[in-house]
Amino acid sequence: MSAVRKNVLLVGVDREVVERLVPLLKRRDIDVLSTAPSPAVLNLLRDTPFDLLVVHYPLGRPGLEAFLEEVRSPESFCRNAGVILVAEDSQMEEALRFEGAGVNRVMTAQWTGGHLWQALADLLQVAPRVAVRTLAHLDIQLGRGRAEDLARSVNLSATGILLEAPARVRPGTPLRLTFRLPEELRPVRGAGEVVRVTQAEREGVDGFAVRFLNLEADGAERVGEWVAARR
């Protein structure tokens, strides 16, 4: 059975930069279209079912409000699409007003590949998650120092893990983590990077998401097989 193709639209965002940071978009089952902001974008939305929209903020013509109204209208092919706004640091506060009002995620234009990768993977749902509750031991790098903490997992994918933890860490923070898959005695160990902090009032989880950078030995294979067996 062939994979279901995903359609991604970049509006006012440099395609070469995005694809360089996120090779995910070069997968054969993902089609990427890049366009400059213009009123013609609304016609494109009416004709094409996109799964993810990455939009530069501010949008200019046709304007973000009109754009989101078209995307989220009951007749829209893109009504359930993920929408990411990319804004300069100086405009983040203004752009964040749209998060939860038609926009799923707001990111700074000074992104890192890890942050953008996780956001795209989340909203494209290319890395299926499985709910799992297990303890994880964390060794977190904080400037020149480090801190140890315990966290409880919420869900797990082949590429990362969502953790519930009281620790306050910033996206981009490197760490090492150790956890056990249910019914397995041998732990999974490796390096990761915090890619986002949860919004507790919206997600019901107070914690952060970690992207796996390198899992030791056969850890990546074991996690991938465990998740695939429970999809």
Helices and strands as residue ranges (DSSP letters): E 6-11, H 15-21, G 23-26, E 30-35, H 40-47, E 52-57, H 64-72, E 82-87, G 89-91, H 92-95, G 96-98, E 105-108, H 113-124, E 130-131, E 135-142, E 145-156, E 160-164, E 174-179, E 188-197, H 200-203, E 207-215, H 219-228
